[in-house]
Amino acid sequence: MSAETLYLQIYNLKEKLGKLESEYWQLTSNVDTWYFWFNISFFFIPLFILYKFIDRERIFEISFYGYSVHMISSKVNGALEANNLLVHPHDLTSLFPSGMTVTAFILPVAYMLLYQYCINQNKNFYVYTLLLSILISYGLDYIFILIDYLKLNKGMNLTYLLLLNFVAACLSYWLTVLFKWIKVHRK
């Protein structure tokens, strides 16, 4: 089979998948369902909390850290979803990437506020990040599984999610520290 033929098959399957996902969303997660309003709340509530509590003196540093958490979490989530290890069956809309409310709002805001707390109070970032990761994985994600907001397949479990969240938070921390170092040591 030629590369062009394979490309066309992939393209056609993606088109069909997009239509199926849109139809599934209409049946299960549209405006008339509680999942839609659940997603809306997880869209606005974290942003309101962040607006209320973010340290305005360090807003760019904290925001950079949160953006890094968001980007790393989104890429990891995308890879897990592409391999059907993790599925968010009820999204805000079929047009956005799956799991957007979690990876774009809940995780970044939670870790941003934790980062802010640790740097302002001179607390051990790694210990607190591990504790928050445990709370998110065994608390929030477990509840998400119970209410059919999250599905884990092919051996994926809450411990793996804990490790992935912890690693994403630590990579974001190291990236933030690197950029702070570059800022201080510029020529």
Phi, psi and omega in degrees: 000137183281162179297321180295320178295316177298317179301315180296322177295316178298314179302312181295321177295321177296320177298314180296318179298317178301318179293318179296318179296320179294317178295319178298316178300316179301325181281328192241337190225018183287183185301336181277000182253157177289335178299321179300312182289331173298314177296317178300317180295321178284354173274313187269320184300312178299322179294321177297315179299316179298314179302319183290323192246357183290142178286109185291339178290330183241029189300322182287320177297312181293321178293321177298317177300313180296320178297321178296317177300314180300312183295313181295314180298319180296318179294317178295315179301317179299318179293318179295319179292320180298331179259012178057027175280329182221135181224133171257097186286349183228100183258164178301318177205157179284351181277332182271161175300149182295142178074019186299320183296329179283306186283337182264339186232303186297304182297308181301317182294317179300313181287329177296314180293325176293315178302314179301314180299314183295318181285326180284328183257004180055049179260159179289109184302317186293319180295312181292324178293320176297316179298317178294320179298320177296314180299317180293313185290307185273350178255284185297310181296324177297317177296319178301321178295317181298326182262014177063032177265345181214138176232136178247133183230168171054040177087356176294139180217177183296328178295320176296320177297320176302311181296318180296317178297317180297315180296318179299318179294319180290318177300319178295321178297313181295323177295319178296316178298319179300313181291326174296320179296316179299319179299317182287326187256024178286154184273000000 
